[in-house]
């Protein structure tokens, strides 16, 4: 997300962008890149887990923060932006003079820090808070200088990709339902497999990796026979994955944003997902406080609710609602080369970076 945002903001003559990360430098970046090496999170699996070092991700962040000290000079910048807490946030704010550079925090990984409920979260602070979904915005707008800004997508990459099922090992004539994401409990892929057992006409493509890989493979083999495949592909291959699928099923009930929704939208892929304030907002781009929802539906009696022409939002804990939505979405899916949905353009990085640029200028100018 920060790489894509940096590329777009660097086009604006009002900005000089530096991105500090742990990965290798990439050719043809528009912005300046500084490397701060960190240790891979897997190396901390046997390390003690105590607050605030409560998991391997925190240990990894601490190692990155240590390297950040060597390349970051606060006097060079007017504003810093991160989505990491606690250590990166603390370090970026600790070496300032007169609250400069201003600091903006993005709720990419949740709004727990901004709520400052307990533990290390009590020490959170920022000059600007970018909320990636309307629920976060509603909870935090009274306490912080806040903006509601979605994540973006490279619309062209996802809308112009072509199907290549042979490359993915997927049957050419199958009706393919895609489930993609980290193989962790929160994504509820096992629940998706269980309900798809009763839809023998569908082939299930699972894309991702994570600690539940073996468990998901065993469940798929038991429930789906030979009509499934699990693969792990780099992000660069995801446009091909969407183009080779007929529908996206996403069972997660809680997302900070959900890039997968806007990627599928840009690819022209119908979506069946959990009915939340976030998913309604993504598929209708409603602002907090606007009148009405994108649809009104008594899910208990009326079945799946359609949001725009692209999403069927249901209670994914009710299997009958999901299966009904799958059938509806498949019947109305668009042809592979139909024109780009205008809603997808609102999530282009060009549009999203403009919202970031306006908020950054506001935060810096207001001191």
C-alpha positions in Angstrom: 0.0 0.0 0.0 2.7 2.5 0.9 4.7 1.6 -2.2 1.7 2.3 -4.4 0.9 5.5 -2.5 4.5 6.7 -2.7 4.5 6.2 -6.5 1.5 8.4 -6.9 2.4 11.1 -4.4 5.8 11.4 -6.0 4.2 12.6 -9.2 2.9 15.6 -7.3 5.5 18.5 -7.5 4.3 19.5 -4.0 5.8 16.4 -2.5 9.2 14.8 -2.0 8.6 11.2 -0.9 11.0 8.9 1.0 9.9 5.3 1.7 11.8 3.4 4.4 11.4 -0.4 4.3 13.1 -3.7 4.9 12.9 -5.1 1.4 15.3 -4.7 -1.5 15.4 -1.6 -3.6 13.3 -1.8 -6.8 14.3 -0.2 -10.1 12.5 2.8 -11.5 11.0 4.0 -8.2 9.8 7.6 -8.4 10.5 8.2 -4.7 13.7 7.9 -2.7 14.0 4.5 -1.0 16.0 3.8 2.2 16.5 0.3 3.5 16.2 -0.6 7.2 16.7 -4.3 7.4 14.6 -6.3 9.9 14.7 -9.9 11.0 12.0 -12.2 9.6 9.2 -12.8 12.0 9.7 -16.6 11.8 13.0 -16.2 13.6 11.2 -15.1 16.7 8.8 -18.0 17.0 10.5 -19.3 20.2 11.1 -15.9 21.8 9.1 -14.9 24.8 5.7 -13.2 24.2 5.1 -10.5 26.7 3.5 -7.0 26.4 4.3 -5.1 24.3 6.3 -7.9 22.6 3.1 -10.0 22.5 3.7 -11.9 19.2 6.3 -12.5 16.5 5.0 -9.4 14.5 6.0 -7.1 17.4 9.5 -8.6 17.6 9.9 -8.1 13.9 8.7 -4.5 14.2 11.2 -3.9 17.0 14.0 -5.2 14.9 12.9 -2.9 12.0 12.7 0.1 14.4 16.3 -0.6 15.6 17.5 -0.4 11.9 15.2 2.6 11.3 17.3 4.6 13.8 20.3 4.5 11.4 18.6 5.9 8.3 15.8 8.2 9.6 16.6 11.9 10.3 13.5 13.8 11.5 14.8 17.2 10.4 14.5 16.1 6.7 10.7 15.7 6.8 7.5 17.6 7.3 5.4 14.6 7.9 5.8 10.9 8.6 3.2 8.1 8.0 3.1 4.6 9.3 0.6 1.8 10.2 3.0 0.2 12.7 2.5 0.3 16.4 4.0 0.5 19.0 7.7 0.8 18.2 7.7 2.6 14.9 5.1 5.1 16.1 7.0 5.7 19.3 10.3 6.2 17.5 9.0 8.6 14.9 7.5 10.7 17.6 10.3 10.6 20.1 13.0 12.5 18.1 11.0 15.6 17.2 11.3 19.3 18.0 8.1 21.3 18.5 6.0 18.4 17.3 7.7 18.4 13.8 7.6 16.4 11.7 3.8 15.8 12.0 2.8 12.2 12.4 0.0 10.4 10.6 -1.2 6.9 11.6 -3.1 4.7 9.2 -5.4 2.0 10.6 -4.2 -0.6 8.1 -3.9 -3.2 10.9 -6.8 -2.0 13.0 -7.7 0.9 15.2 -6.6 -0.6 18.5 -3.9 2.0 19.1 -6.2 5.0 18.5 -8.7 3.7 21.0 -6.0 3.7 23.8 -7.9 1.2 25.9 -5.1 -0.5 27.9 -1.5 -1.7 27.9 0.9 -0.1 25.4 -2.0 1.4 23.5 -2.4 4.0 26.2 0.8 5.8 24.9 -0.5 6.2 21.3 -0.5 9.7 19.8 -0.6 11.2 16.3 -1.4 14.5 14.6 -3.6 12.8 12.0 -5.5 9.5 11.8 -6.4 7.9 8.5 -9.3 5.4 9.0 -9.6 2.7 6.4 -13.2 1.9 7.1 -16.3 3.8 8.4 -16.5 1.9 11.7 -13.0 3.1 12.6 -13.9 6.6 11.5 -17.0 6.7 13.7 -15.2 5.4 16.7 -12.3 7.8 16.5 -13.4 11.0 14.8 -14.2 12.8 18.0 -10.8 12.1 19.6 -8.4 12.6 16.6 -8.0 14.7 13.5 -9.4 12.1 11.3 -10.0 11.3 7.6 -11.8 8.3 6.1 -9.8 7.1 3.1 -9.9 3.7 1.5 -7.1 1.7 0.1 -6.4 1.8 -3.6 -5.9 -0.6 -6.5 -4.0 -0.6 -9.8 -7.1 -0.6 -11.8 -5.4 -1.2 -15.2 -3.5 -4.3 -14.0 -6.6 -6.0 -12.6 -9.0 -5.0 -15.4 -6.9 -6.0 -18.4 -5.5 -9.3 -17.1 -6.4 -12.4 -19.2 -7.4 -15.9 -18.0 -4.9 -18.7 -18.0 -6.3 -21.6 -16.1 -3.8 -24.0 -17.5 -1.0 -22.0 -15.8 -2.9 -22.3 -12.5 -3.8 -26.0 -12.9 -7.5 -25.3 -12.9 -10.0 -27.1 -15.2 -10.7 -25.1 -18.3 -14.5 -25.6 -18.3 -15.1 -25.5 -14.6 -17.1 -22.8 -12.7 -14.4 -21.5 -10.4 -15.1 -20.0 -7.0 -12.0 -18.2 -5.6 -11.2 -18.0 -1.9 -8.0 -16.0 -1.3 -6.2 -14.7 1.8 -3.9 -15.7 4.6 -4.6 -19.3 5.8 -5.6 -18.2 9.3 -8.8 -18.7 11.4 -10.0 -15.2 10.8 -10.5 -15.8 7.1 -12.9 -18.7 7.8 -11.8 -20.8 4.8 -12.8 -24.0 6.6 -16.3 -22.7 6.8 -16.3 -21.9 3.1 -15.1 -25.4 2.3 -17.9 -26.9 4.5 -20.7 -25.1 2.7 -19.2 -25.6 -0.8 -19.4 -29.3 -0.2 -23.1 -29.2 -1.1 -22.5 -27.4 -4.5 -20.9 -30.1 -6.6 -21.1 -28.0 -9.8 -18.4 -25.6 -8.5 -14.6 -25.9 -8.5 -12.8 -24.2 -5.6 -9.5 -22.3 -6.0 -7.9 -21.5 -2.7 -5.0 -19.0 -2.9 -2.8 -18.2 0.1 -0.5 -19.5 2.7 -0.3 -19.7 6.4 -0.3 -21.8 9.5 -3.6 -23.6 8.6 -2.4 -24.9 5.3 -2.3 -28.6 6.2 -5.7 -28.4 8.0 -7.3 -26.7 5.0 -5.8 -29.2 2.6 -7.2 -32.1 4.7 -10.6 -30.5 4.9 -10.8 -29.8 1.2 -9.7 -33.3 0.3 -12.4 -34.8 2.6 -15.2 -32.4 1.5 -14.5 -31.5 -2.1 -12.9 -34.6 -3.6 -11.0 -33.6 -6.7 -12.7 -30.3 -7.3 -10.3 -28.0 -5.5 -6.8 -26.7 -5.7 -4.7 -24.7 -3.2 -1.9 -22.6 -4.5 0.4 -19.8 -3.3 1.3 -17.1 -5.8 3.1 -13.7 -5.6 0.9 -10.6 -5.5 2.0 -9.9 -9.1 0.1 -13.0 -10.2 -3.2 -12.1 -8.6 -4.7 -10.3 -11.6 -4.3 -13.6 -13.5 -6.0 -15.4 -10.6 -9.0 -13.1 -10.6 -9.2 -13.3 -14.4 -9.2 -17.1 -14.2 -12.1 -17.2 -11.7 -15.8 -16.8 -11.9 -16.6 -15.5 -8.5 -14.9 -14.4 -5.2 -16.2 -15.9 -1.9 -14.8 -14.1 1.1 -16.0 -15.5 4.5 -14.1 -13.1 6.8 -16.5 -11.2 9.2 -13.9 -8.5 10.2 -11.5 -6.6 8.1 -9.6 -3.4 8.6 -10.3 -2.7 4.9 -10.1 -5.7 2.6 -8.0 -5.0 -0.5 -9.4 -8.2 -1.9 -12.8 -6.5 -2.4 -11.5 -3.7 -4.6 -9.2 -6.0 -6.5 -12.1 -8.2 -7.4 -14.2 -5.1 -8.2 -11.5 -3.9 -10.6 -11.2 -7.3 -12.2 -15.0 -7.4 -12.8 -15.5 -10.4 -10.5 -18.7 -10.7 -8.5 -18.3 -11.0 -4.8 -20.1 -12.8 -2.0 -19.1 -11.5 1.3 -20.2 -10.8 4.9 -22.7 -8.0 5.3 -21.0 -5.3 7.4 -20.8 -1.5 7.5 -17.4 -1.8 5.8 -18.6 -3.9 2.8 -21.6 -1.7 2.3 -19.3 1.3 2.2 -16.8 -0.3 -0.2 -19.4 -1.3 -2.7 -21.4 1.9 -2.5 -18.8 4.4 -1.3 -21.1 5.9 1.3 -19.7 8.4 3.7 -20.4 8.3 7.4 -23.6 10.2 8.2 -25.0 9.9 4.6 -28.7 8.9 4.5 -29.5 5.3 4.0 -27.6 2.1 3.2 -26.9 0.8 -0.2 -29.6 -1.7 0.3 -32.1 -2.6 3.0 -32.7 -6.3 3.7 -34.0 -8.4 6.4 -31.4 -11.1 6.0 -33.4 -13.5 8.1 -36.4 -13.5 5.8 -35.4 -12.2 2.4 -32.1 -13.9 1.6 -29.0 -12.3 0.0 -28.8 -8.5 -0.3 -27.4 -7.1 -3.5 -25.2 -4.1 -3.2 -24.7 -2.5 -6.6 -24.3 -4.9 -9.5 -21.2 -6.5 -8.1 -21.7 -7.7 -4.5 -24.0 -10.0 -2.6 -23.6 -9.2 1.1 -25.1 -11.8 3.5 -24.6 -13.2 7.0 -21.8 -15.7 6.1 -22.4 -17.6 9.3 -25.7 -18.7 7.8 -24.8 -21.3 5.1 -28.1 -21.1 3.3 -27.7 -17.4 2.7 -24.2 -17.9 1.2 -25.3 -20.7 -1.1 -28.3 -18.6 -2.3 -26.0 -15.6 -2.9 -23.5 -17.8 -4.8 -26.2 -18.9 -7.2 -27.5 -15.4 -7.7 -24.0 -14.0 -8.3 -23.1 -16.7 -10.8 -26.3 -16.1 -12.8 -25.6 -12.4 -13.2 -21.8 -12.4 -13.7 -20.5 -10.2 -16.5 -18.7 -11.3 -19.6 -14.9 -11.4 -19.3 -14.4 -8.3 -21.6 -17.2 -6.1 -20.3 -16.4 -2.5 -19.6 -14.8 -1.5 -16.3 -17.3 -0.7 -13.5 -17.2 3.0 -12.8 -17.1 2.3 -9.1 -13.7 0.6 -9.5 -12.2 3.9 -10.8 -12.9 5.5 -7.4 -10.4 3.1 -5.9 -7.6 3.9 -8.4 -4.4 4.9 -6.6 -4.5 8.2 -8.5 -7.8 9.0 -6.8 -6.9 7.7 -3.4 -3.5 9.4 -3.4 -5.3 12.7 -4.0 -7.3 12.2 -0.8 -4.0 11.4 1.1 -2.3 14.5 -0.4 -5.2 16.8 0.8 -5.1 15.3 4.3 -1.3 15.5 4.6 -1.3 19.2 3.6 -4.0 19.9 6.1 -2.1 18.2 9.0 1.2 19.9 8.1 -0.3 23.3 7.6 -2.3 23.1 10.9 0.9 22.3 12.8 
